[in-house]
Structure formats: C-alpha cells, structure tokens
Amino acid sequence: MKKGILTLLMGFALLMSVSSIATAGLMDTLGLGSKATAMGGAFAAYADDPFAVYYNPAGLTQIDRFTVSNGLHLAYPSIKVNNFHVEGGEFRTANGSFSIEENYPNSVDTNLTGFTDISNMEKIAPAPHFACSYPVSDKIVAGFGFYAPFGAEAYWNGNPSENPGAYNSTYGKFVRIAATPTFAYKVNDRLSLGVGISLGNTEVVSERIYYLPPVVEKQISGSLGNQSELDRKIQAALDVNGKKLKANFIDTFNYSYNLGLMYKPSDKVTFGFTYRSRTDIKLSGEIEFEGVKKDYGTIDGRPILTHIDGGTKVDLPPQIQMGIRCQPSEDLSIEFDYVWTKWSIVQGYTVQLEPRLLDNRESEYYRRDWEDTSQIKLGIEWVADDFITVRAGYFFDPSPVPDDTFDFSSSDVDKKVVSLGIGLNFGKLTIDTVFQYISSDQERKSSVAGIANESLTKDYEFLWDDSLKVEVFDTNASYTASMQVWALGATLNYAF
C-alpha cells in the first residue's frame, strides 16, 4: 500500500509540474491512456484499465487489484495558413462613406491586402494523465482520474509585419483539468454499471495585437489638440495601436458527470455505453493592453481604461459513446465505437466588460454556430505472446466549426487520426506505448461565398464610436488552413 500511495503522489507531482496541458484537436481529447489511444479511442466496450473512469466507468469492475496508471502524451502540431487576405472596406465619418482603397490608397496596410502564408509556432504540447482503481469488494470498484478532458493551445507569430493574422490571435489556450472520483457496481457476470463525477478547473487565455486601421489612425491623430477630454481618448486609441490585448479568464470550480454501462451477452461479445454530461463554465478575469498606462482620465464622466475586469460563459458539450467489442479468438479483439458530441450548444458567447474598455462597448459578442459531430472509431488488439501486445486504431474527426466562424483562435479542421501502439507485460508492471499521426483531410477555407467571416474580419474593422465619429466596415478576411500532428506517448501501469 505504501508503494501505491507513493505512485499516487508521483502522479500528482507530474501533473502539477506541467504548466501547459493541451491536446492537438479543437477542444476534445485525442486520447487518455496510451492503451486506449493506440486503439483510436475505441474503448467503451473494453475499458479494462483505470482510464475506464473516462471511457466507461462500468469497465472498472474488470479490475481485481489495486492498479495505478500514470502517463504522458507529447503532441507536435503543425498548422499551415495559406493565402491570408484582407480586402475591401469602407471608411465612414460624419461627412459620409468612402472606399478605403480608392480614396485612401496610401493608408492601406499592404501586409493586410496581399496574400500571405503563415505557420503556427510549433511547440510540443504535453498531455499528462493519471488514474487508479481499487476493488472495494467483489462487486464494487472505486476509481479516480486526474486529466484534461478538453483542451487546446496554439501559438502564432506576434509580429504583424510577418503575420497579419496576429491581429486575430497570437496565443490561445482553453483547458479544463478534472479530478474524477468514480464507482462501478457489478450487477452480475454479464452486466456492470458505473458513475463518476468530474470536478474541474477551467482556464482560458486569449492574446492578439490590437489593430487600428491606418486610415483611422491618420484621421484621429489629426484631431489631437481640439478638445481636452477627446484628446485623452484619441491618445489612448493611438497608444494601444499595435499593442498586445490579453484576456486571462478562469473558472475555479465546475463539474460534470460520467455514466457507464457494460454488458456481455457472451464471452466473445461486449457492449459498452458511456454518457459524459454537459459542463457549465462561468469564466471571470482580467482584460488588458500590455505596455500602456492603465488610466487615461475621463470623457463625459466615464473612465478611459486599458485594464478592466471581464467575464463570459462557455459551456462544454455532452457526449455519448457506444461500442461493441468482438473477440474472434483469445489473442485478437476488434472494437467499433460511435461518439456523438453536441457541439451545437456553442452558438456564441458574450464577453462582459466592466467597466468599458477604452470607454467603448460594455460587452462583445462572438458568434460561433458550431455543429454537432459524429465519429466512428476502429480499434484492434493482437496479443502476440505473454510479453507483447500490438494495437492499432483509426477514426475520422470532423470539425464542428463552420467556415464563416473559422479563425485563428479556432483553426480546427477535419482530421484523419491513425495510431499504433505496443504493450509490454512485465507481470505486475505493464507499459503501454502509442504513436499517433493526425492529418487534415483537406485544406479548410475560412469563408464561404457571399458570407463574411465575422469572427475573423471584426478584428480588422473599427466600429462606430460616439466620440471619434469614425468607422471602418465591410472588410473581408479569408485564408485556407491545413494541419498535421505527430504524437508519442507512454503509460505505466502497476497492479499491486
């Protein structure tokens, strides 16, 4: 038991020491535990290791000894953006509207109107995971997992002269870390049930370079010195131009639950069913411009601030996973899983600003209109001998993000996921390994004919302001994107 406690503490130490927990997908995990990951996540009807707390809590009843699993997956994502392009746009003042390109040709930033190819700043993304299980009795097994069920992270070049997409995003992170106590009950030799609750903490970080269109910068800089109060706001707008705008939000506590059922109609066939519930997430934190002073005084009695509080609500979707596992022989098993994710709950979100940022808007709405997704997963396992087990998996992972809300902060694409793995059996100690390759099915376009991509385009516009009387609108930003990810991982399991 002392060894078990030591291993448990080592698992926590590993997780706490990793400052960046992320996966290569949009926000959904691409695998927890190397065994399940090597089988493409087709594990709902198998689930015979401690990571059953995620894949199917009912599967814990197959574990008859105190078992600890501790592992790490390392992903190396590469995102390519081609033909980034911003065009069009009109400039409006109190005197009327004008085409920017026709009337202000010297004020157009050529980096934004030309076609540019961009790559993300490729960095290794670690995804540690820990789980354990303990048989309480012949019928009840307790489990515990500590992992990131949802997570994504992307770095982009922050120099707009090299990456005009920096005005949309230079860094984005969304991660939920969950501790999941779980119990499973063996009804009889054929049927098992399980339930777990995931107690989570969620962090969201967003960074981009603030863009003031050159034509607006030229117009308002020429107005300095006319009015003392307005001067403060104009100076603030000029000072934040080209500076990093950062939002750092956190939800210190949220929860969801996992339900599982496993049924074995025969020794060669197993059915598995898992339901992972929706997670309500309420985020709060700070929004600030870096490198400028925080307070520019007031205008019409309202403060002009570059550092404020903010908050929003972004829920994570429920999922259903169903699997069937067949064992045509003792050394070979094949599993097919179906996974449905209700991404359509993410229709959009509103960031509340308190007080107003730069005395502009009290809130900012971001339309998303994400779509539900379905996955068919295939997993194969072959027991070569008492020492070596070979595993393989495949699934197609469709993106929930439609073309007209596809931007740098959610550059998700349809993906093909192929995985291979080897399991090594040393008796009480087993080691599972995985190699995973993820590639985009095709280049993804960030806009569709006749529909502006407002998520991407709005960062290159300057909306109407009651004080400055200036607006840039009707721009159109677009690009195509593709992705590939190489990932390696290993999980150590010890049964006492």
PAZABA-202021 format. One record per residue (C-alpha): residue number from 1; residue in one letter; x, y, z. Coordinates in steps of 0.02 Angstrom, whole numbers, plus 50000, padded with zeros to 5 digits. Example, Ala and Ser with C-alpha at 12.3 -4.5 7.8 and 13.67 -1.06 7.14 Angstrom:
PAZABA-202021
k r c1 c2 c3
1 a 50615 49775 50390
2 s 50684 49947 50357
This chain:
PAZABA-202021
k r c1 c2 c3
1 m 50000 50000 50000
2 k 50145 50120 50035
3 k 50206 50094 49857
4 g 50031 50134 49794
5 i 50024 50297 49892
6 l 50198 50345 49828
7 t 50145 50312 49648
8 l 49986 50413 49675
9 l 50087 50562 49739
10 m 50207 50547 49592
11 g 50059 50558 49475
12 f 50002 50720 49556
13 a 50179 50790 49552
14 l 50193 50756 49366
15 l 50028 50841 49328
16 m 50064 50992 49436
17 s 50236 51017 49361
18 v 50170 51034 49184
19 s 50118 51214 49156
20 s 50038 51184 48985
21 i 49911 51046 48966
22 a 49844 51035 48790
23 t 49789 50922 48651
24 a 49806 50942 48465
25 g 49622 50947 48424
26 l 49499 51088 48443
27 m 49448 51058 48623
28 d 49414 50872 48635
29 t 49541 50746 48698
30 l 49626 50637 48568
31 g 49661 50503 48696
32 l 49684 50468 48881
33 g 49799 50323 48922
34 s 49913 50251 48789
35 k 49817 50088 48775
36 a 49651 50169 48730
37 t 49737 50300 48622
38 a 49829 50165 48522
39 m 49658 50090 48484
40 g 49592 50255 48417
41 g 49489 50286 48573
42 a 49377 50136 48530
43 f 49374 50083 48711
44 a 49197 50098 48780
45 a 49167 49910 48769
46 y 49345 49865 48825
47 a 49388 49988 48966
48 d 49487 49865 49071
49 d 49615 49987 49143
50 p 49596 50135 49265
51 f 49556 50256 49123
52 a 49386 50173 49119
53 v 49340 50320 49232
54 y 49330 50418 49068
55 y 49292 50291 48931
56 n 49164 50187 49027
57 p 49154 50190 49218
58 a 49068 50019 49218
59 g 49227 49940 49149
60 l 49314 49963 49317
61 t 49231 49802 49379
62 q 49353 49704 49269
63 i 49499 49761 49381
64 d 49529 49645 49529
65 r 49686 49726 49605
66 f 49734 49900 49661
67 t 49805 49973 49500
68 v 49890 50140 49465
69 s 49916 50213 49291
70 n 50025 50364 49255
71 g 50072 50429 49083
72 l 50117 50570 48967
73 h 50074 50605 48785
74 l 50177 50731 48684
75 a 50099 50809 48530
76 y 50189 50914 48399
77 p 50056 51009 48300
78 s 50090 51099 48136
79 i 49957 51217 48066
80 k 49982 51295 47895
81 v 49887 51450 47841
82 n 49893 51495 47657
83 n 49832 51645 47558
84 f 49786 51751 47708
85 h 49700 51902 47633
86 v 49604 52054 47692
87 e 49516 52158 47562
88 g 49382 52289 47537
89 g 49325 52405 47674
90 e 49241 52575 47683
91 f 49285 52724 47789
92 r 49143 52822 47867
93 t 49146 52990 47955
94 a 49009 53111 47996
95 n 49028 53178 47817
96 g 48993 53014 47727
97 s 49067 52848 47669
98 f 49214 52816 47555
99 s 49305 52665 47484
100 i 49470 52649 47577
101 e 49567 52577 47430
102 e 49503 52707 47307
103 n 49509 52863 47416
104 y 49648 52823 47538
105 p 49772 52714 47441
106 n 49920 52770 47546
107 s 49832 52724 47708
108 v 49805 52540 47668
109 d 49924 52419 47754
110 t 49995 52315 47610
111 n 50027 52170 47729
112 l 49840 52154 47750
113 t 49792 52164 47568
114 g 49924 52048 47497
115 f 49917 51857 47506
116 t 50021 51789 47649
117 d 50070 51613 47704
118 i 50084 51586 47892
119 s 50132 51440 48005
120 n 50100 51419 48189
121 m 50247 51424 48309
122 e 50270 51237 48327
123 k 50291 51186 48508
124 i 50274 51018 48593
125 a 50110 51006 48687
126 p 50116 50890 48839
127 a 49960 50799 48899
128 p 49991 50705 49062
129 h 49860 50587 49131
130 f 49837 50489 49292
131 a 49711 50361 49354
132 c 49696 50224 49484
133 s 49568 50093 49535
134 y 49538 49995 49694
135 p 49421 49845 49718
136 v 49317 49882 49873
137 s 49228 49714 49865
138 d 49186 49577 49741
139 k 49053 49689 49666
140 i 49112 49868 49695
141 v 49267 49951 49622
142 a 49319 50130 49659
143 g 49419 50233 49534
144 f 49498 50404 49520
145 g 49563 50500 49371
146 f 49655 50665 49350
147 y 49667 50727 49171
148 a 49615 50858 49043
149 p 49454 50801 48959
150 f 49453 50957 48849
151 g 49600 51064 48797
152 a 49679 51160 48655
153 e 49827 51278 48636
154 a 49904 51371 48489
155 y 50048 51494 48469
156 w 50066 51616 48323
157 n 50199 51740 48273
158 g 50161 51904 48362
159 n 50243 52016 48231
160 p 50104 52085 48118
161 s 50229 52128 47980
162 e 50267 51942 47966
163 n 50097 51877 48020
164 p 49948 51991 47990
165 g 49843 51856 48075
166 a 49919 51919 48238
167 y 49777 52045 48242
168 n 49660 51897 48265
169 s 49765 51788 48380
170 t 49945 51768 48439
171 y 49906 51642 48575
172 g 49753 51546 48630
173 k 49726 51420 48768
174 f 49572 51330 48831
175 v 49597 51190 48955
176 r 49488 51102 49082
177 i 49576 50995 49212
178 a 49464 50873 49304
179 a 49478 50758 49455
180 t 49354 50615 49433
181 p 49307 50501 49580
182 t 49211 50352 49511
183 f 49119 50197 49572
184 a 49070 50042 49474
185 y 48950 49904 49525
186 k 48949 49728 49457
187 v 48765 49676 49446
188 n 48810 49501 49386
189 d 48938 49417 49274
190 r 48857 49496 49120
191 l 48809 49672 49175
192 s 48904 49813 49260
193 l 48859 49994 49296
194 g 48968 50144 49337
195 v 48956 50327 49385
196 g 49086 50464 49410
197 i 49086 50650 49443
198 s 49217 50763 49365
199 l 49265 50912 49473
200 g 49353 51034 49360
201 n 49450 51195 49344
202 t 49450 51288 49177
203 e 49572 51418 49111
204 v 49554 51522 48953
205 v 49690 51638 48886
206 s 49674 51743 48729
207 e 49804 51861 48657
208 r 49808 51966 48499
209 i 49882 52126 48431
210 y 49760 52271 48429
211 y 49731 52340 48255
212 l 49688 52520 48219
213 p 49662 52538 48030
214 p 49792 52660 47959
215 v 49658 52771 47885
216 v 49579 52789 48058
217 e 49747 52820 48140
218 k 49781 52959 48014
219 q 49610 53036 48038
220 i 49606 53040 48229
221 s 49789 53090 48251
222 g 49748 53246 48153
223 s 49612 53287 48280
224 l 49729 53298 48429
225 g 49729 53466 48517
226 n 49549 53512 48478
227 q 49464 53458 48639
228 s 49549 53414 48804
229 e 49435 53267 48850
230 l 49429 53197 48675
231 d 49619 53213 48667
232 r 49631 53085 48807
233 k 49529 52958 48712
234 i 49620 52989 48548
235 q 49787 52971 48637
236 a 49730 52808 48717
237 a 49675 52739 48548
238 l 49841 52787 48469
239 d 49941 52715 48614
240 v 49857 52543 48610
241 n 49878 52526 48421
242 g 49996 52381 48390
243 k 49998 52330 48574
244 k 49952 52158 48640
245 l 49773 52140 48703
246 k 49765 51998 48829
247 a 49620 51914 48915
248 n 49651 51790 49056
249 f 49496 51704 49125
250 i 49471 51562 49247
251 d 49329 51460 49319
252 t 49394 51390 49483
253 f 49259 51258 49501
254 n 49142 51168 49382
255 y 49077 50992 49370
256 s 49007 50860 49254
257 y 48968 50676 49272
258 n 49002 50513 49179
259 l 48882 50366 49169
260 g 48930 50195 49103
261 l 48854 50026 49063
262 m 48942 49867 49007
263 y 48850 49711 48952
264 k 48924 49544 48896
265 p 48795 49436 48808
266 s 48930 49307 48776
267 d 49114 49277 48809
268 k 49158 49343 48636
269 v 49049 49499 48626
270 t 49040 49652 48740
271 f 48933 49808 48728
272 g 48982 49972 48809
273 f 48887 50135 48832
274 t 48951 50299 48907
275 y 48869 50467 48935
276 r 48976 50618 48979
277 s 48871 50765 49032
278 r 48875 50948 48987
279 t 48989 51061 49089
280 d 48929 51236 49137
281 i 49078 51353 49140
282 k 49074 51531 49204
283 l 49237 51623 49175
284 s 49299 51784 49251
285 g 49464 51876 49248
286 e 49556 52024 49175
287 i 49573 52106 49004
288 e 49717 52223 48975
289 f 49828 52307 48848
290 e 50011 52274 48884
291 g 50140 52413 48880
292 v 50025 52562 48907
293 k 49964 52654 49061
294 k 49801 52591 49137
295 d 49704 52754 49159
296 y 49685 52896 49032
297 g 49566 53000 49135
298 t 49384 53026 49088
299 i 49273 53081 48945
300 d 49095 53137 48981
301 g 49119 53072 49158
302 r 49167 52896 49103
303 p 49341 52824 49136
304 i 49455 52783 48989
305 l 49538 52622 49046
306 t 49655 52496 48965
307 h 49645 52369 49108
308 i 49473 52305 49160
309 d 49381 52153 49227
310 g 49285 52036 49113
311 g 49188 51875 49108
312 t 49093 51756 48997
313 k 49005 51588 48993
314 v 49064 51449 48876
315 d 48992 51277 48909
316 l 49072 51113 48857
317 p 48962 50988 48765
318 p 48886 50822 48819
319 q 48946 50664 48732
320 i 48880 50490 48701
321 q 48999 50347 48663
322 m 48939 50172 48616
323 g 49050 50024 48573
324 i 49044 49842 48527
325 r 49195 49730 48553
326 c 49213 49561 48468
327 q 49343 49427 48508
328 p 49351 49302 48365
329 s 49496 49218 48458
330 e 49584 49232 48626
331 d 49726 49334 48553
332 l 49626 49451 48439
333 s 49493 49582 48476
334 i 49408 49713 48366
335 e 49305 49858 48428
336 f 49194 49986 48341
337 d 49137 50141 48435
338 y 49019 50281 48391
339 v 49047 50450 48475
340 w 48921 50593 48462
341 t 48964 50766 48530
342 k 48834 50903 48547
343 w 48945 51049 48494
344 s 48790 51145 48440
345 i 48774 51210 48619
346 v 48915 51330 48569
347 q 48812 51454 48470
348 g 48911 51602 48532
349 y 48968 51689 48688
350 t 48965 51865 48757
351 v 49115 51940 48846
352 q 49056 52064 48978
353 l 49170 52214 49005
354 e 49167 52302 49175
355 p 49190 52446 49159
356 r 49204 52484 48973
357 l 49370 52452 48888
358 l 49433 52619 48817
359 d 49258 52687 48853
360 n 49187 52591 48705
361 r 49070 52442 48725
362 e 49004 52361 48883
363 s 49006 52189 48801
364 e 49070 52098 48647
365 y 48976 51955 48564
366 y 49065 51817 48467
367 r 48957 51711 48353
368 r 49014 51529 48333
369 d 48868 51421 48271
370 w 48964 51259 48298
371 e 48888 51098 48235
372 d 48864 50926 48313
373 t 48990 50794 48262
374 s 48992 50605 48244
375 q 49143 50490 48244
376 i 49162 50306 48201
377 k 49314 50233 48287
378 l 49403 50069 48249
379 g 49520 49983 48371
380 i 49614 49819 48351
381 e 49718 49723 48478
382 w 49826 49569 48448
383 v 49911 49478 48590
384 a 50071 49415 48509
385 d 50129 49320 48666
386 d 50132 49339 48854
387 f 50251 49486 48839
388 i 50199 49589 48685
389 t 50030 49656 48631
390 v 50008 49754 48469
391 r 49869 49883 48448
392 a 49806 49995 48307
393 g 49666 50120 48283
394 y 49586 50239 48160
395 f 49448 50369 48158
396 f 49391 50520 48060
397 d 49368 50676 48167
398 p 49255 50807 48085
399 s 49271 50988 48139
400 p 49120 51068 48221
401 v 49174 51243 48163
402 p 49082 51310 48009
403 d 49177 51407 47877
404 d 49103 51576 47920
405 t 49162 51573 48102
406 f 49329 51487 48071
407 d 49475 51594 48131
408 f 49649 51584 48208
409 s 49580 51553 48382
410 s 49480 51402 48320
411 s 49582 51338 48173
412 d 49508 51165 48182
413 v 49500 51056 48028
414 d 49430 50887 47981
415 k 49560 50760 48034
416 k 49610 50581 47999
417 v 49685 50500 48154
418 v 49794 50345 48140
419 s 49875 50263 48291
420 l 49989 50117 48330
421 g 50048 50050 48497
422 i 50138 49912 48587
423 g 50101 49847 48761
424 l 50238 49765 48864
425 n 50193 49646 49006
426 f 50318 49628 49150
427 g 50195 49547 49269
428 k 50134 49675 49396
429 l 50208 49813 49288
430 t 50143 49844 49113
431 i 50196 49981 48993
432 d 50083 50042 48853
433 t 50154 50149 48712
434 v 50071 50243 48569
435 f 50119 50331 48409
436 q 49985 50442 48333
437 y 49979 50535 48168
438 i 49844 50662 48132
439 s 49820 50747 47964
440 s 49689 50861 47891
441 d 49577 50782 47762
442 q 49587 50936 47651
443 e 49626 51121 47657
444 r 49499 51215 47759
445 k 49430 51382 47696
446 s 49392 51518 47820
447 s 49246 51592 47722
448 v 49107 51542 47605
449 a 49041 51630 47452
450 g 48931 51776 47495
451 i 48952 51758 47684
452 a 49080 51863 47778
453 n 49183 51778 47912
454 e 49138 51898 48052
455 s 49243 51809 48184
456 l 49400 51840 48081
457 t 49350 52003 47997
458 k 49292 52102 48150
459 d 49471 52118 48215
460 y 49517 52216 48057
461 e 49373 52337 48072
462 f 49348 52490 48181
463 l 49170 52506 48241
464 w 49072 52668 48259
465 d 49117 52769 48413
466 d 49009 52912 48477
467 s 49161 53017 48521
468 l 49276 52989 48373
469 k 49140 52979 48240
470 v 49242 52856 48136
471 e 49206 52683 48069
472 v 49290 52557 47954
473 f 49174 52419 47897
474 d 49136 52291 47761
475 t 49310 52217 47757
476 n 49329 52033 47712
477 a 49467 51923 47783
478 s 49497 51745 47724
479 y 49625 51605 47716
480 t 49644 51417 47696
481 a 49718 51304 47829
482 s 49783 51127 47849
483 m 49852 51030 47997
484 q 49961 50884 48041
485 v 50011 50820 48213
486 w 50141 50693 48269
487 a 50116 50622 48442
488 l 50204 50497 48555
489 g 50153 50432 48724
490 a 50180 50304 48859
491 t 50081 50248 49011
492 l 50148 50146 49155
493 n 50027 50033 49249
494 y 50064 49943 49412
495 a 49947 49815 49490
496 f 49984 49782 49674
